[in-house]
Amino acid sequence: MFQEIQKSNIMYRIVLIITLFFIGLFADAQSKYETEMTKALTAFGEAKTPDDMEKAAQHFDRIAKVEKENWLPIYYAMFIRSLNAFSLDKDKAIKSVDELEGLYSGLEAMKDADKSEVLTLRGLFRTVKVVKDPQTYGMVLSSAIIKDYDDALKINSKNPRAMYLMAQYNMGGAEFWGKDPKEYCPQIENAKTLFGTENKEGFQPKWGEDHVDEILNSTCKK
């Protein structure tokens, strides 16, 4: 089950092609928060190893200790560790996801948190368990992962990350259900369109468009 995702480990490759549009946006008159966020995001964008990724996540941890009411430092620390988990061995990856699950309620409860992005993040890190141990978690978590993305889209129907990650997840399980992965390409194409119209400011999540392009040029190539 989900052999396509497991074989290519395409989810982890997000980090290799992620587009951090916001790096450098605050070159002038930065606040301490903006300066540290930019440094942390730059370190993330330049990370080449799991250790580099963890160091970037720890930078966000330090920002979060100061910016206690700001959801973004916690979000990025969890996002980076979600991506990093795809590169770990099975036991370490599952342990990492369990830790992220333990932190999730705190992130979700923050009053300024973008609930659509937060749910999308949970769908992403839960996918790690399916990739690492599909026999144990494929049937157990699939409905929960799809629900995370579906609920994210109910909150914000124009969230391209929720849209393409749900479509990609369905592509991964298509063979098991006797379907053609290309059946989900229209959702990938819709996500590409949404990225073109997305208007987010500052450090709000913007990642994913390059990954969508990769799917369009592979699974969805005509």
C-alpha positions in Angstrom: 0.0 0.0 0.0 1.2 3.5 -0.9 4.2 2.0 -2.7 4.4 5.1 -5.0 5.1 7.4 -2.0 7.3 4.9 -0.3 9.4 4.1 -3.4 10.2 7.7 -4.4 10.0 9.2 -0.9 8.8 12.2 -2.8 7.4 13.9 0.4 10.9 14.4 1.8 12.0 16.0 -1.5 9.8 19.0 -0.6 12.8 20.3 1.3 15.1 20.0 -1.7 12.8 22.1 -4.0 10.9 24.2 -1.5 10.6 27.9 -2.5 11.1 30.3 0.4 9.8 33.5 -1.3 9.9 35.4 1.9 13.6 35.2 2.6 15.1 38.6 2.1 11.8 40.5 2.1 12.7 42.4 5.3 16.2 43.6 4.4 15.5 47.1 5.7 14.5 48.2 9.1 14.0 44.7 10.4 12.7 44.1 13.9 14.5 41.5 16.1 11.8 39.0 15.3 12.0 39.6 11.6 15.8 39.4 11.7 15.8 36.0 13.6 13.0 34.6 11.4 14.9 35.5 8.3 18.1 33.9 9.6 16.2 30.7 10.6 14.4 30.5 7.2 17.7 31.1 5.4 19.3 28.3 7.4 16.4 26.1 6.6 16.7 26.9 2.9 20.4 26.1 2.9 20.2 22.9 4.9 21.8 19.9 3.3 21.7 17.3 6.0 19.2 16.1 8.7 21.5 17.8 11.3 21.3 21.1 9.4 17.5 20.8 9.4 17.4 20.1 13.1 19.6 23.1 13.8 17.2 25.3 11.8 14.2 23.9 13.7 16.0 24.7 17.0 16.5 28.2 15.8 12.7 28.5 15.5 12.4 26.9 18.9 14.4 29.8 20.4 12.3 32.4 18.6 9.1 30.7 19.9 10.3 31.0 23.5 10.4 34.8 23.0 7.4 35.1 20.7 5.0 33.2 22.9 1.8 34.4 21.2 3.1 34.0 17.7 2.2 30.7 16.0 4.7 30.9 13.1 7.9 30.0 14.9 6.3 26.9 16.4 4.8 26.1 13.0 8.1 26.2 11.2 9.9 24.2 13.8 7.3 21.5 13.5 7.2 21.8 9.7 11.0 21.3 9.4 10.9 18.3 11.7 8.0 16.9 9.7 10.1 17.1 6.5 13.2 15.8 8.4 11.3 12.7 9.6 11.0 11.5 6.1 14.8 11.0 6.0 15.1 9.2 9.3 15.0 5.4 9.8 11.6 4.0 10.7 11.8 4.0 14.5 13.3 7.5 14.7 10.8 8.8 12.2 7.8 7.4 14.1 9.2 8.7 17.4 9.6 12.2 15.8 5.9 12.1 14.6 4.7 11.1 18.1 6.5 14.1 19.5 4.9 16.3 16.8 1.5 14.9 17.7 2.2 15.9 21.3 2.9 19.5 20.3 0.1 19.8 17.9 -2.7 20.8 20.3 -0.6 23.7 21.6 -0.1 25.0 18.1 -3.7 24.5 17.2 -4.9 26.4 20.3 -3.0 29.6 19.5 -5.5 32.3 18.8 -3.7 33.7 15.8 -2.9 30.3 14.2 -4.1 29.8 10.6 -6.2 26.7 11.2 -6.1 25.6 7.6 -2.3 25.6 7.5 -2.1 23.9 10.9 -4.4 21.1 9.8 -2.3 20.7 6.6 0.8 20.4 8.7 -0.8 17.6 10.7 -1.7 15.7 7.5 1.9 16.0 6.4 3.6 14.7 9.5 1.0 11.9 9.9 2.0 10.8 6.4 5.5 10.0 7.6 4.1 7.0 9.5 2.4 5.7 6.4 5.5 6.1 4.3 7.8 4.5 6.9 5.4 1.6 7.9 2.5 1.3 5.5 1.4 -2.1 6.8 0.9 -0.8 10.3 -0.3 2.7 9.6 -1.7 2.7 6.0 -5.3 1.7 7.0 -5.2 3.2 10.4 -4.2 6.7 9.5 -5.4 7.2 5.9 -8.9 8.4 6.7 -7.5 10.8 9.4 -4.9 12.2 7.0 -7.5 12.8 4.3 -9.8 14.4 6.9 -7.0 16.8 7.9 -6.7 18.0 4.3 -10.4 18.1 3.7 -11.0 20.1 6.9 -8.2 22.4 5.9 -9.9 23.0 2.6 -13.3 23.6 4.3 -11.7 26.4 6.3 -9.9 27.8 3.2 -10.9 26.3 -0.1 -8.0 28.2 -1.7 -5.2 26.6 0.3 -3.0 25.1 -2.4 -0.9 23.1 0.1 -3.9 21.2 1.5 -5.2 20.6 -2.0 -2.0 19.2 -3.6 -1.0 17.1 -0.6 -4.4 15.5 -0.4 -4.2 14.7 -4.1 -0.6 13.4 -3.8 -1.6 11.2 -0.9 -4.5 9.7 -2.9 -2.1 9.1 -5.8 0.1 7.1 -3.4 -2.8 4.8 -2.5 -4.3 4.7 -6.0 -2.9 1.3 -6.9 -4.2 -0.3 -3.7 -7.7 1.0 -4.5 -7.5 0.0 -8.2 -7.3 3.5 -9.5 -5.1 5.4 -11.9 -3.0 8.0 -10.0 -3.7 10.4 -12.9 -7.3 10.6 -11.7 -6.0 13.1 -9.1 -4.1 15.3 -11.5 -6.9 17.8 -11.9 -6.5 18.6 -8.2 -2.8 19.1 -8.7 -3.5 21.4 -11.6 -6.0 23.4 -9.5 -3.4 23.7 -6.7 -1.0 25.1 -9.3 -3.6 27.7 -10.3 -4.2 28.6 -6.6 -0.5 29.2 -6.1 -0.6 31.7 -8.8 -3.3 33.7 -7.1 -2.1 33.3 -3.5 -1.5 36.5 -1.7 0.3 36.0 1.6 2.5 38.5 3.4 5.5 38.2 5.6 6.4 34.8 7.0 3.1 33.1 6.3 3.4 29.6 4.7 4.0 29.8 1.0 5.8 26.6 0.3 4.9 23.9 -2.2 4.6 25.3 -5.7 7.9 23.8 -6.9 6.7 20.4 -5.6 3.5 20.8 -7.5 5.5 21.5 -10.7 7.5 18.3 -10.1 4.3 16.2 -9.9 2.9 17.9 -13.0 6.1 17.0 -14.8 6.1 13.4 -13.6 2.9 11.6 -12.6 0.7 14.1 -14.4 2.8 14.6 -17.5 0.7 14.2 -20.6 
